[in-house]
């Protein structure tokens, strides 16, 4: 595969794939609290009716919050920060846990999204399975739908491990990951906001400053790291392997530029 040019213009220098672990018993309250925050900070969204339940349908994109929080007007900044403060409070209040795989793309190096995405989902499912064991529960994964071909490839990669002969994997997961439309799921919208409005800009700033000079590397993300870094660190679900004592889970960094750990995120 030929070498790729260094990121320019609107090329994204990082890829963030994240997961939130939500207790099903709290899902009703989480959903209603999230819709209330949306209505408070974005009352002008194109809600299809005056019904409070229709507030789930129009999405607040993490990319828009990221823009407003790092290079928006003073009014946009204040609204974005107020919104993110409330979201972080919501995640803390319900004990929601975070795991993510972050990939910093190498300069002038090819980047194959297919194996990266597939291996990331496998890892996140493994972290989730371990978490379920730690709370003696079982669960399932709802992932943001992309297209049928990509969805099938990802699910099949989990299938081959869950149903293999011998030591099958993901024993606490009821089924393979299923794919939903984010307009219908508060969890998917929350995850997009955490990944796109916080993890992505912080990663681009922390790992790409001085190496990539484009729209995604914003000095304003330093304020996001200072304000939310400790909260994000505390939200992680991390655990220690019995064999070797290595820590797994949480925010895992794959830095192809400087080969640094995830510590710079926080």
Steps between C-alpha positions, in 0.01 A plus 500: 500500500650839407587746774236757585578872521505669839156626607407835350188712476213303648678162522444352844834412667333278760227238525302456821282193561333508840246322715290592801390232747148586621301304756170401337321576827600866459423530129157659548637775726813548289291548187258747657777698667691519172192624312447766766859623457453512121186708540667738745808573291360452150133601509513598134572151364260370237287303744220335296234576761452646846505152653789464744580156357563647156798683645707187441471521120703807393865452587755741641813404315821473695685670215285812548563506876872451430502798264315723744714398796837548327449784253145628529374841607487582870129418506551170315784411736294564813210293367727212399681494834173516694368211293815291549499572874149362524589193293800419718281541806247259349765236430633529855157495660408167344840336533541467123840361402719587202733299280651614172765418243672806355720477191741780411577455132861485389630782284525389139393148596203301367210452738261210440175578680350151465735298726538796735125531553450124529780448752380800699147361532644163604702670773207710621279191516770322700521792744121505529490125558752536782301787649186285497690232688612756759136589575373143453264593219447448129426742219505586133664754274321751276739656248441795271398365161722574199394279209403135465835383362700667778253395770510135391881491500519637853232270640654197332835576663324476838304193386816304420632558852174456690406171333841345440571152631674476834558822690223718357516874561255767616312263729310783670368650176154374410555541127720652235508879473181630346486826306266788566428843359626764737181706466327230708756440773607738774804280566628534144452877507683526832785287369534713187519814711768356730705372206457788256478798734760394757721200422564591135601867544706422811682219317569714194636781716703282736656268242503695172605853597822578320450216254164573336385850415137483403153584625483203738801602709367787708674673791158548658489126572757561776219662700281195444775275631553722804128514575398141427819294502471381860130422458570294188780320680267413789228375264728234351439133562849354543607171647818307564577170330561213737786375283771763475313773684450716189215751510232473230194701408436868548638732233761311298730704277666385179734788416677447167682835523669509839393162645374654822249352742154634582637700794519818289120489457445589864 
